[in-house]
Amino acid sequence: MAELSITLFWLGAALVAASLLVQLGAALAARVVQRSALSTATTGPGLPGGTVTLSEHRPPSAALGQLGALLSLAAAATLALMLVVRTIATGAPPYANMFEYLSAFGAGVVIAAIIFERRTGQRRVGVLAMPLALVLFLVADAVFSSDVQPLVPALQNNRLLGIHVAAMLISYSVLGIAFVAAVLYLVQDGRNRFTWLPAARALDELAYKAVIVAFPILGLGVALGAYWGNIAWGRYWGWDPKETTALVTWLVFAGYLHARSLAKWRGTRAAWLVVLGFGVIVFNIFAVNFWISGLHSYAGQ
């Protein structure tokens, strides 16, 4: 079963890559083509002809868009099956080591992208999110072992811990959507520099909606972690590096939501707050796990 999970992992990653390429092609097909035409007509005496810039939209291929959507659904289904098979193979939730954690993170990003496409009507969310999922898959395979490893005692036979980690993963996956939307808002520079990307305003709204969804789930994950900490270590909070960094993440996004409620904090400054928050998540996953000693050091397996 463990070998089957690895096969499904690579099949899912390949489908994500194929979906990205197809959706990127569909997005590029919708670019605005500018051409100059010489106007020789005049509307009255003394009005010379001149150069007029015309814009025409080349509509995206419906077939490419549908194919990209189908590939995204196939990738999500394959990755979800991979997580189920991995759970059966290990007898534990599929995020007990870093290979499984990053694989589940990437799968969550793909699934979240599909959901947000359906809910927001933004048909290019996949183009934004699939590169992030691919990076997570590549890091998982290149840096960490995919072998099934026995759980350390602290992780054994504790359903509450599994729910805690699942909540954190779900929130991180949704915040991954907010992150790519914020980065592309900055690329657009608030003024739609690239016509084949979603408009800056749409990206700003997408980031906001993703944070709105993820924020309470993140809060639930932090609270469940504190409750489990009391069971495992006899205290709800001990300022362990990982739990402290998780709290900092929550505070950053709390600040984002508060700041964005003020009109002057929408746009560029709000986007930078989202980037900062996701940067704290990355720091928590990698730096805290490997370079900072604490009660969660086992997470760096």
N, C-alpha and C positions, 0 to 999 in steps of 0.2 A: 504493500500500500504506500510505503514511503517513496518508492521509486515512481509509482503512478502519480503521486503528488508533484514530484519534480517535473515529470513529463507535462502535466497540466499547467505547471508554472510557466514553462517555456512556451507552450502553446498559447497560453493567455497573453504572455508578453509579446509574442509574434502578432497576435490579433490586435493588440493595442497599437503596435507599430504600424500595421497595415491600415488600421482605422485612422491614425494620425495622418499618414500620407494621403489617403483618399480625401479626408476632410480638408486638409491643407490645399489640395488641388481644387476642391470645390470653392474654398474661400478665395483663392487667387483668381479663379474664373470670374469672380464678382467684382474685380478691381475696377476702378474708374479709369478709363482711357481718355487722356486729354489729347486733343489735336487742334492744331491751328488752321484756320481757314482764312483765306484772303477775301475780305469784303470789298467789293468794288461798287456796291450800290450806294447811292446817296438818297437822302430823304428830302433834300431841299438844296437850294443854291448855296454854294460855298461850303458844303459839307463833304469833305473828301472821304474816300474809302480808307479802310484800315485793317488791322489784323484782329480777328475776333477769336477768342478761345472758347471752344465748345466742349462739353462733357457728355459722354454717353456711358450708360451702365451696361456692362456685359453680364447678363444674368447667369447665376451659377447653374451648373448642370444638375438637374433634378435627379438624374440617375446616380451621379457621384454622391450627392447628398444622402440619398437613400442607402446606397452601398456603405457609406461611412457609418450611418446609424446602425445598420445591421451588423457591421463588424464590431462596433462598440458593444452592442447587446451580446454578441457571441463572446467577446472578450470578458465581459462582466460575468456571464454565466459560467465560462470556463474557470475563471479565477475563484468564483464562489464555490464551484465544485472542488477546486484545488484545496480550499480551506476546509471543506467538509472531509475530504479524503485524508488530509493531514491530521485532522482531529482524530479520526478513526485510527490512523497509524500510530499516533503518539499517546492516545488516551487522555489528552489534555487539550485545552483551547489552543488554537494555532498561532500563538504569539509568546511561546515560552523562551525563545532565544532570538537573537537579532535577525537571523535569516527569516524566521517566521514572522517576526514583528514587522520588518520592512516589507515583506511580501503582502501581509495583511493591510498594511498602510497603503501600499500601491493599489491593491484591489479596492480598498475603500475610496480612494480618489477616483477611480474609474466609475464605480457605482454612483458616487455622489455627482459626478459630472453628468451622467445620464439623467439622474433625477432632476438636477437643476436645469438641464436642457428642456425637459418636459414641463417643468413648473414655471419657468421664466420666459419660455419661447425663444431664448437665445440659442440658435442652432450651431453656434461655433464654440460652445463651452468645451467640447471635446478637443478642439484644436488647442485650447488654452491648457487643459488639464493633463492630456495624455503625455506630454513631455515630462512632467513631474513624476507621473507614475512610472515611466520608463527609467528615469534616473534612480528611483527607489529600487526597482527590480535589478538594475545593473549593479548597484552598490551591494544589494543583498547577496547576489551571486559572486561578485568579484572579491568581496572582503570577508564574507562570513561563510561558515560551513553549513551545508544543507543537511548534514547527518542528523538523524534523530538522537537526541541526547536526553539522559535521565534528568528529571526535574530536581532541583535542590529542595531540601525539606520545606523551606519557607513557602514554596509554590505548590506543594502537594495538597490535594484534597481540600481545596478551599474555593467554593463556588463564588463567594463574595469577591474574592480577589480577581477571579475571571471576569466578573461583571465590571469591576473597577477598571481593569485594563481595557476591556471592550469599550467602555464609555470614553476613555481617553483617546483610543484609536479612532472611534467614530468622529469625535470632535476634531481631532487633528486632520482627518481626511476632508471634512467639510471646510476647515480653515485652509486646507491646501487650495481649494477652489477660490477662497477669498484672496489668498496670496497671489495666485497667477493673475487674477483679475486686477489686483492692485499694481502688480508689476507692469502689466500691459497698459494700465491707465497712465503710469509714469512714462511708458514708451510713447503713448499717444500725446503726452505732454498737455493733456486737457483740451486739445484742439483738433483731434482727428487727423493726425499726420499721415496715417496709413489707412486707406479706404477699405482694404480687405480685412482689417481687424474690426471688432465691434467698436461702436462709437464710445468716446470717453465717458459720456454720461451713463451709458448702459453698463460699462465696466465698473463704474463707481457704485451703481445700484446693485450689481451682482455681488460685489465684495461685501456690501452692507447686508444683503439678505443672507449670504453665507455665514457671516458673523452672528447674525440674529439667531440662526438655527443652531450653530455650534456652541454659542456661549453658555446656554443652560446645561447642555450635555457635558461641557468641560467642567462647569461648576459641580455637577453631579459626580463626575469622576473624581474630582479633588475631595469632595465630601466623603465618598465611599472609601477612598484611600485613607483618609483620616480615621474613619470608623474601623477599617481593617487593621490599621496600625495599632489601635488600642487593643484589639484582640491578639495581635501577634507580638507586640512589644510593650504593652501595658501603658501606652500613652497615645492620645489622639494626634499630637503634633510635637515633633522634636527638632524642627528646623534641619532635617536631613537635606542634603543638597538637592536631591531629586524632587522631594515634595515642595521644597522652597522654590525651585525653578518652575514647577507646575503652578504654584500660587502666583509667581511673577507673570507667567503667561496669562492667567486669568485676569490679573490686575491691568495688564497692558490692553487687553481687549475690552475690559470694563471702561478704561480710559477712552478707548476708541469710540465706544457707543455713546459715552457722555459727550465727548468732544464733537462727534458728528451731529449731535442734536443741535449744535450751534452752527448756523449756516457758514460761518467763516472757516470752520474746520472740515468742511466737505472738500472733496477734490484731492489736491496734491498732498496736503498735510495728513489727511485721513489715510491716504494710500500708504504713506511712509509709516504710519502707526501699524497698519496691517503687516507690512514687511518686517517691522521690528518684532511684532508678536510672533510671526512665523520663524524669525531668526532665533528667538528664545526657545521655540519648540525644537529646532534643529540642534541647538546647543544642549538642550536637555537630553535628547536622544543619543547624541554622540559624545560630546565633551563630558557630561556628567557621568555617563555610563562607563567611560574608559579612563578618564584622567582625574576624576574627583572621587575620593573614597567616601563611602557612605553605606547605609543599610541596604540600599538598592544596588549595590555593586554587582550582584548576581545577574542583573539585567543585561550586562555586557557580554554574556556568553556568545 
